[in-house]
């Protein structure tokens, strides 16, 4: 998160940093300085409430999950969270105070269409922020000393805690108005038509005739979402009917609805709950999703922007602004259409051909992952991202095989694995190179196992020297340099572009998929043995 000082000159300089996007350059092992100057963890840094490693831990301990109704409070203050990233003192006050400070801070969630960095900040939220900045400065006749509307990306579970705690002034993130949320925050007039929260299913889902078929099943939701409230209510209704409740699997707060739709489409998840308009937006991209308009968990919901309670001036100004610019107006419709766009979505790692290939290669990933101290499943996920686990793949720059290694990398003294044109040496070289990156540049007590691996993955794609520099920049900007998701990845997106962020994000999704496959395979094998069937 960018610091937002009250000084107009400092603010201009700070915002200028946000707009600078540098290009990607090549980097070899020889270009990388020693690891001794890597950033250390800031004092008092804490992990996000739903960090990826906690999600992974939950996959390993299915018997400890709470029931849906216990997990679905969905209240804004439910996440105290890590607000250190903001790096400044909080600011409160109404619109007049914000104009005097010459900054209004918009909290949103980083993601395709909404807010992303590609030749500078882009997305629907950025366009609304630009328009709001223009209207505010015209209304207050600010002249040369303009009010800046700064967009601050955070994880979804931090939106309302950050707003309440004074680290932002407006939430623009497609948030649903609920009674529970209204107890702690205020909303503008709705920015959407009445919506429905519906079930979508994918190719891996069993038949679902009605919502009662979710009895005893697991549903995957962000705990901060209104969907969690809806699942909790449905679970209570089922229990009142004498049926089994619904088990909720918390998904990482960095995953947006678009990610969940993508995962359902790919067969990574059997189903998900989303607002009814969202799968329609992506229907030409995600063609294997069944939109179940007949399976409605909440009806009549409306989306709105959120503000702190006790901000009547800001709320009134925004309501006037939205009357001329929300969905259904010329501006609103242009923005909506502009950002329903083609994107490099993750492909289905659990497809039949790819799954067969994964099972055939899993022994090699297990062998060399163990030999070099790397998670074998993570290496397999990386191989899928690089080549779809296909040894015959060659890139236009000469990268070879499953792990897409350059011959010069394999020949480097830190790897020194010959014959990478062959399958087994290729996987060994990839594992050894990953272990080298992690051990030399991303190890130490400040880094947990998962984040060290995620940073190493980013380095595999963008170069270790660059990622280490961006870790230092992340710390200077108030982010946690030892957390990839929602921290270092934001700076990498700004300075390198979306390719590396997408690279790591896709591998993480494939990693979860392969873990689920491993668990399912182990359970099936155990059941076969218990039945006296030998594989």
N, C-alpha and C positions, 0 to 999 in steps of 0.2 A: 504494500500500500504506500502511496506517495504521501510524505508529510505535507500538510496543508497549512503553512504559516500564515499569520494575519497580514504580514507585510505584502503590499501589492507587488513590489519588485521581486521579492523572493517567490511569491506565488507564480508570477509569470515564468521565472526561471525553472521552477519545479515542474510546471505544466509542460514547458518546452522539452524536458527530459522524457515525458511520456510520449511525445510525438516523434522522437528520434528512433528510427528503426534501422539497424545496421545490417549489412549483407552477410552471407555465409562464406567463409573462406576455407580452403583446404588446410588440414593440419596433420602432421605425421608425429610419430612417437618422439622423434628428435626435436620437434618444435616445442615440446612441453617442458616447462621449468620444473624444478624439484617440488615435491609435495609439501615442503615444510611451511609454506606460506598460506596454506588453505585456511579458510575462515573457521574460527572456533564457534561453539554454540554460545549465543548471548545468555547472560545470566538471567535466570528465572524463566527461560523459554519453556513453554508447555506444548504438548501435542494437541491437535484438534480432537474434539470429542469423539468423532467417528473416523479415526484415521484408517487408511487402508489395511494396516496390520491388524487393527481390531476387527475389521470385517473378515480378514482371513482367519483370525482366531475363532471367530464365530462359526466359520465353516468347519472347523475342526472339532467343535463342541456342540453338536446339534441338540444334545439333551438339556442344555442349559438355557435355551431360548425361553423368553417370557411369552405370555399370551399376547395376542394382538391388542386387546383392550388395555393391558398394562403399559404397552409401549407407545400408545398413540395419542398422548395428551396434546401434542402439536401446539402447545402454547408458545408465544414468542419468547418468553423468558426462560424456557426450559433448558436452553443451552447457554451456560455462563461463558464457556469457550475461551479461545486464545485471541484476545484483542491486542496483544502486544504489537502485532504486525502494523498497526496504524501509526505507531512511532511518534505520536503527538498527544498533547493534552486534548481532551474532548471539548467540544463547543456545544452550547445549548442556545436557546433563544429562538425568537420567531423571525419572520421574513425581514423585518427592519434591521435586526441584528446581523443577519446573513449578508444583507446588502452593504451594511457598514463594514463588515469584514471583507467584503468583495469576493466571497466564495460560497457556493452552494454545492454540497457533496451528495452525489447520487450513488447509492449502493446498488450493485447488480451482481449477476453471476456470469462468469466468463463462459462462453459457449457459442457454437455456431449460430449465426443469425442474430443472436441477442447482442453480444459484445465480444469482439475478437480483434486481434492485431494483425493487420496485413497492409503494409505501407501506411502505418499509422492506425489509430483506433477506428474501428468500423462496427456496424451493426445497428439494429433498431434503437437500442438504448442510447448509443452515441448520437444518432441523428435527432432523437428527441431532446437530448441534453443540449445539442447545438441550437436547436430551434428555441428551447426554453431560455437559453442564454441570450439569444437575440431579442426575444420578447421582453425579458426582464430588463435588459439595458435600455430598450426603447421606453418601457413604462416608467423607469426611474430616471431617465435622461442622464445617464452616468457619464457621458462624454468619453474622454480618454481613459479615465479610471474605471474600467469596466468590471462588472461582476463576472467571475468565471464559474461555470458549472462544470465541476470535475467529476468524472465517472470513476468509481472505486470498485473493482471486482473483488468479491469475497466468496467464500463457500456458502451454500444456501442456508446452512444451519446458523450462520453468523449474521444474516441479514437483519433480523429483528433485534438481537442483542446489541449489535453495533449501532443501530438506530437509537434504541433506548438509552445507550450509554454515551451518546453524543459524538460518535465517530462518523456519522453520516446524517443527512437531513431528509432525504427522500429514498424510498425503496422503489425501484423500477425493475421488477423481475417476474412478472406474471403471477403475482401472489393472489390467492383466493381470500375473499372476505369470509371470515368465520366468527362466530360468537366468542370462541375462546381467544382469538387474536385481538378482538375488539376490547377485551378487558385490559390490555396493556398498551395498545397502539391505536392510532386513528387512521382512517382510510379516506381517500378522495372519493368523489363520485365514481361509479364503475366505469372502467375503460373498455369493457367487453359486453357483448350480449349475454343473456343467461346461458350458462354452460351446464353440461352434464359430466360427471366423473364416471367413466365406463371401463369395463374390462376389455383388454385386447389380448388375443391369443396368437401363438405362432406355431410353427411346424412341430415343435416338441411337446405341445400341450395335449393332454388327454381330452376326450369330449367333455364339453361343459354345456349342459342343457339349461341350467339356471344358477343363480347365485348360491343356492343351497348346495350345489356341487363343490363349492369351495370349503365346505365343512371338513375339518381335519387336514386341510391342505396348507401349504406354505405360500404366502404372498410376499413379494419383494417390494419394499417401499423405503423412501427416505423418512426417517422419523420426524423430521421437521415439517413434512408436507401435510396439506389438508387430506391427502389420500390416507395417511395413517389414521386420522380421526375417523374417516369413513369406514375403513376396514375394522377398526375397533367397534364401531357401532354395529356393523354387520355381524361381527363375531358374537357380540352380546345377544343379538336377536336370535342367532342360531342356537346359542346355549339355552336361551329361554324356551326354545322349542324342543329341548332335550337332545340336541345334536352336538357334535364336537365343535369346538370353536376353531378359529383360524390362527395358524401360527404365522408370525411375522418375521421375516428375515430382513434385518436392517441392511440397506445398501449404502455405499459410501455417499456422503453428502455432495461430493464433487460430481456425481453422476446426475445429469439432467434428464428430463423426460425424453428428450431426443435420444439420449444414450440408452435408456431403457427400451424405447421402441426399437432401436437398432438391435439390441440384444435379443429381444423377442423375435424379431424378424430373422435373426441369424440362428435361432434355436438355442441360444445361451440361456435364456429364461423361457419358461413355458407361457407366462402371461405377465401382464403389468396393468396397473390402473393409471389412467391419464385423463386429462381433459379431452372431451370429445373432438375438439377442433384440431388437436395436435397430430394425430395420425393422418388426418385429411391433408394437412400441410405437407406431409412427407410421403404421400401415397405413391408418387411416381418413383421414389427412391426405395422404399421398403415395401416390396410387392408381396411378401409372404405373411403379412400381418392381417389377421381377421379382426375387423372392428366390430365389436359386439354392442351395437346401439341398444340391444334389448336387455343388456346386463348393466344396469345403472345403479351406482352406489350413492351418488348425490346428484340432485337435480336442482336447477335454478341458481347455481353458484355464479358469482360475478367476480371478475378480476378487477383490481384497483391498485393504485399507487398507495404507499403507506408513508405516514409522517408521524412524528412524535405527538403524543397528546399535549395539549396546551400550545398548539401552533395554529391559531385560527387564521392569522393573516396568510400564512403559507398555504393552508388548505384552501382558502377562498381564492387565492391567486391561481393555484393549480386547477381548481374546478373551472375557472374561467378559461384558462389555457386549454384544458382538455375539451371543452365544448367546441372549440374550433379545430382541434387536432387529433382527437381520439379516433379509434376504429370507426369506419363509416364516413368520415370526412375525407376530402381529397388527399390531404397530407397523410392521414392515418392509413388510407388504403394503399398509397404509393409505398410507404415504408413496409407495410405488411407483405406486399407482393415482392418488393426488392430483396427481401431476406429469406424468402422460401427458395433456397438456392442449392445447387449441386455441391456436394461436399464429399471428401474422401472417407466414406464410412467404412468402419471395420467390417471385414468379411466373416463369413461363418466358419469359425475354427472347428466346429463340430459337424461339418458336412461329412457325408459318407466317405468320399475319397480321402479327404484330409484326415479324418479320424483314423482310417485304416493306416495311413502313412505315419501318423503320430504313434500308433501302437507298435508299428514295426521298428520305429527309431527310438522308442522310449528307453530301451536297454542301453543304447549308446549315450543318450543324454544322462541317464542315471550313472553310468560308469564314469564319464568324464566330468560330470558335475560333482560327483563325490570325490574324484581324484583331485580336483582343483578347488574344492570348497565353495562351489556355486550351487544354487538351487536348481536341480535338474529340470523341474517343471518350468521355471523361468527361462532357462536356456531353450527349451522346446518352444515356448511361446515366442521367443525372439526369432528362432528359426522359421516359425510360421510367418511372422511379419516380414522377414527378409526375403523368403523364397517360396512360401507355402510348403516348406520342408521338401523342396525339389532340388536334388543335387545337380540336375542338368541346367539350372538357371545360370545365365551369365549376364552381367549388367553392361551398359554401354561404356562404363569406365573400367571394365575389366575385373569386377568383383566376381567371385567364383562360389558356386554351390549353395548348400543349405544356409550357411552362416554369412554368405556374401562377403568373403574376405578378399582383400587385395593381396596378390602374391607378395608385395613388399611388406605388408603387415605380417604375413606368416613367416617371412624370412627374417624379420627383426629379431635381434638377440633376446628380447623379452618374450618372444613366442617360439620361434625356431622350430616350427613343425613343417616338415616337407610334405609334398604330394597332396596338397589340398584339393587337387582335382578329383581325388577319391573321397568317398563319403565319410569313412571313419576319421581319417586325418583332418578333414574339414571341420567336423563337429568338435574334435579335440582342440584344434587351433582356435575355434571360436570360444570354447570354454576357457582355454588358457588366457586368451586375450582379455576376456571379460574379467577373469580373476585378477589379471595384472592391473587393469584399470581400477577395479574396486580396491585392491590391496594398497596400491601406491597412492591413489588420489582420494578415495572415498571410504576410508576406514578410520576407526578411532572411537573413543567412548561417547563422543557427541552424536554419532550416527548409529541408528538401529540397523538391523540386517536388511530390512526391506528398503529403506531410503538410501542406504549405501548402494544397493543393487539398482534402484531406479536412477540414481545419479550416474552410475556406471553405464547404464543403457543410454542415457542422454549423451554421454561422452562418446559412446560407440558410434552414435549418429552424427554428433556435431563437433567432436574433439574434446579431449579432457581439459586442455588449457582454457578453452572458451568457457566451459561449464564451471570451472573453478573461479574464473573471473566473475561470472554472473552470480555465483553463490555469494561472493563478497559484496557485489552490488545489491543483492537481495537483502543482506543484513543491513547495509547502509540505508536501505529504503524502508526498513522496519519489518521485513519478512523474516521468517525463520529459515536460515540457510541450511538447516538439517532436515527440512521437510520438502519433498518434491511437490506433492499435490497442493495446489492453492498457495504456494509460496514461491520456491525457485522456478517452478514452471511458468508463473506469470511473467517473470523477468525474461526467461528464455523466449517466451512467445513474443515479447516486445522487441528483443534485441536480435533474435535469430529468425523468428518466424514460426508459423504453425507446424511446420514439418516435424521438428524434433518433439514438440509437445504431443502431436498426434501419434508419432512413433512410439513414445513411451506409453501413452494412453491406450493405444491398441494392444500393445504387448501385455499390459496389465489386465485388459479384458480377456485376452487369450489365456493368460495365466490362471485367472479365476475359472475359465472354462475347463482347462486341463485338470485343475484340482478337482473340480466336480466330477469330471470323467474318471479320474483316479479313484475317487471315493466310491462312485457307482460301480466301477469294475471290481473293487475290493469287496463291496457288499454282495455283488452277484457271485463272485467266486466263493465267498464264505457260505452263501446260501446253497450253492451247488455241492460244496463239500458236505454241508450238514445233511443234504438229501442223499448223500452217497454217490454223487455224480462227480467223477474225476475229469478235470480238464485235460 
